[in-house]
């Protein structure tokens, strides 16, 4: 299934902060066919470094989408039954307007003049896009990690706009530890002289800083166990230790590779803006309790966490589940066994698929009853 | 305590999903209601109730693999311990709370029963009757902890930790000022009416505050 990206342009979009962006582009891909009643649309929400290419083989790059194992004919998000949409988030660098986009007012990239954005802004922009497709109510909004935050925000911001939310490996708000890891990543970018106060477009990007930021990120996405299994203390193409700093261990090599690869596809300023959006996210939004924000929620929920995910530990999902129960919302929850850490939602998909498939089928049959 | 519903005389109970107590529960639950099944397993009963009685079906189950099974069949189940899983729910959130063959396995059955009747308007409680003659005979004759069809486990690996009889449940209901709206006594697939404390293998009660 060869997929190509499309794009829609909105004349203007006002952010939660009050700032207004003009000529906002949103990159998206779709899979499957929207039914006549427009009742089978599912919005897939990508994680921090993801993009609109969630499934199929990209016409441009020849690579499979980031959730290709979950989306497609006969898969969990079954494109024989459902119409699946994925958009690149606001502030991103993969086709949707972000700090690397040209500011129509100046003709130059926004860089640090791009306004601070929030998870709610991302979701409100997605709603504008699905509205423009003539879809009043989504069957589901689903995603892991930052995608899970968006799924939660969808259910809260648009109580009638979505029948089901599937937040996976996520949280209703970042803890100090999660903010801390993001801050280390941001500081790595800011400390790179090439960052140049964000003004590096047309010059040398802060590749070293961004690569270090990504290395930290990758550590948090894996688990102690998965790193031991994958790398252990294996040496990298050497018989002996080198007694220098060129990198003795396989794990060093891996992190360096993932760091430098990331630089080719991601913008450092987007890194700053999007991690900030995650840190600012608080579903309770000033309310005394999380339960009170679910007051108007009508969506069903499928909440999934993974045993070895220490970046978004299960207790954070359970907190969401308990708040939903407090409002007597319809919530299914399961902690799946995995040793893949936070990455589990991307790679350990067999059981996750069973849950999603059954949950969607029952939601669809209720919606069309 | 008042019995508003006398056991029907028809002696045989059909099976639902291979179980007579499920058939009774399936009869009790009114259509279009909200139901929470404690220890819902793979959600077979809830799925049946959702499909046949159009109920809003939820479940709690502690075993992860069973929760996966339940969610896969479209039941809103969540993984948790039934003994502390109810505290988040608001009062009277459900029309029925079902506790099938689990009361005798709970650590604090009275606390649970009270919680069930806080969260639910009615509770459906099914349990194996420790007063059944075969249990008494087993203990009397062997001198050991009873082992039979109803209680098949050795004492050291039995999940059952609070044994109760039909009498015990009815006395507790009286003491707690609960109304028993319906009572069913089963021996195999047969309904029994005479001396249920001696003849019932399984009892099913519908109670409310």
Contacts between the chains, C-beta under 8 A, distances in Angstrom:
chain1	res1	chain2	res2	distance
A	300	B	76	6.7
A	302	B	71	6.9
A	303	B	78	7.9
A	321	B	78	6.0
A	322	B	88	4.7
A	323	B	88	7.9
A	325	B	78	8.0
A	325	B	88	4.1
A	325	B	89	5.6
A	326	B	88	4.9
A	326	B	89	7.2
A	326	B	90	6.7
A	327	B	90	7.7
A	328	B	89	6.4
A	328	B	90	5.8
A	328	B	93	4.4
A	330	B	56	7.2
A	330	B	58	7.0
A	330	B	76	5.2
A	331	B	76	6.4
A	331	B	78	6.3
A	332	B	70	7.9
A	332	B	71	4.8
A	332	B	75	7.4
A	332	B	76	4.4
A	332	B	77	5.7
A	332	B	78	5.9
A	333	B	67	7.8
A	333	B	77	8.0
A	333	B	78	3.7
A	333	B	79	5.9
A	333	B	80	7.7
A	334	B	64	6.7
A	334	B	67	4.9
A	334	B	68	5.8
A	334	B	71	5.9
A	334	B	77	7.9
A	334	B	78	7.3
A	334	B	79	5.4
A	335	B	64	6.5
A	335	B	79	5.8
A	336	B	64	7.6
A	336	B	68	7.5
A	337	B	64	6.8
A	351	B	68	5.8
A	354	B	68	6.3
A	354	B	71	7.8
A	354	B	72	4.4
A	355	B	68	6.3
A	355	B	71	4.7
A	355	B	72	6.1
A	357	B	72	6.9
A	358	B	71	5.7
A	358	B	72	3.8
A	358	B	73	5.6
A	358	B	74	4.9
A	359	B	71	6.0
A	359	B	74	6.7
A	361	B	74	5.8
A	362	B	50	7.8
A	362	B	73	7.9
A	362	B	74	2.8
A	362	B	75	7.6
A	365	B	74	7.7
